[in-house]
Amino acid sequence: MKKVFALFMMLVLALGVLAACAPERPTNEESEGNSEGSSNEGTEGEASSEKPEKLVIWEDKEKGVGLDPAIKSFEEEYGIKVEYKEMDMATEIRENLRLDGPAGSGPDVLTLPHDQIGQVVTEGLIAPLETSDEVINRYTESSILAETYDGTLYGLPKATETPIFIYNKDLMEEPPENFEDLYKFSQDFGGEKEYGFLALWDNYYFAHAVIGGFGGYVFENNDGALDPSKIGLNNEGAIKGAKYIEKWYDNVFPSGIVGESGGSTKGALFEEGKVASQQDGPWAFQGLTDKGINYGVAPMPKLPNGEYPTTFMGVKGWHVSSFSDNKEWATKLVEWIANEENAKIRFKETAEIPPVKSLIEDPIIAEDPKAKAVAVQSSRATPMPNIPEMAEVWGPMAQALQLVATDKAEPEEALNNAVETIKANIEANHSE
């Protein structure tokens, strides 16, 4: 009997020790408080749902003014202090994250251009973004695609930009509906060294509008995953597009807008009133306004095949750092600053166009011709490929298009050679 009693007491003592060592479980009330506002259960990483005291955002230069109202309302809603730091989005943010992230002094949330996503994901710098379909459906399909890499979402879009049609209202009463009308206008316009339309179509960034509109593509898209082994830059549509580009260089464009100096030459001619219209981007607006140019903006006219030009779209997005200890709350902050209300406020402060579907018809954009044109053209655009292999496309395609523009090679030959070079460079620089 004593043996049984002794064994019983040992068991009681052992259970007491285990209970003392076990982590303290929150009460139901505490548990509900810790998960307040979180719609991201199951977020990858070691994030805790416990509220942090502070979250940090890295924002683009001179764009913080668009963040201030969203931060204020987030702090009021959740009681978490939010700070931001401005730095150059194209270079500084990615470079600093590589160092500051592992050191624990980086941000929780950061902004990046979407074409950097493939590289930063490969380096392990940003985390997948786990959010609901309801949130994702706020944005245009193309902008969400831009924030997706290898089938996984890594951010929410905050702004979009894409080349559009800009015209001098003193030289062109209204924008044409199609390129064939624009071509006829250009044949009859002005005198020597005056042009109805100019574009930098020896630069693949701008030329994709035509090549993509005729059916060319860079990499095959498989449900959001780009396949760099399947290139469509010399398919039938791409060749037709290059032939159409050749037509404009042969009969309308001056020789001076080929090569590195093409952009400055085109811009100077437009500002001098020698060009009735041009393809350019929203980054040109401020300069034209400062010069006092009476200009209008519209989506790109239709191509001869009845399709709209498929311009490349650039998307700036909000992302969660892989090094954040507060991924769930960082995700909540991304959802907050990118929502419809805060996107609208941001547009008022920065003039950057949000790819929020409901805002395209909102008076704030619909009644602003410049913003409306960018929004409409963005809905017809395709995201610039965001995988690292895209780096091998620009050079060969620029060379091919310049050969076409200067009649030194036929379109099919030039594109075939470009694709061979792209494939060889991808094999050399990106094979595992």
Order of alpha helices (4+ residues) and beta strands (2+ residues): alpha-alpha-beta-alpha-beta-alpha-beta-alpha-alpha-alpha-beta-beta-beta-beta-alpha-alpha-beta-beta-alpha-alpha-beta-alpha-beta-beta-alpha-alpha-alpha-alpha-alpha-beta-alpha-alpha
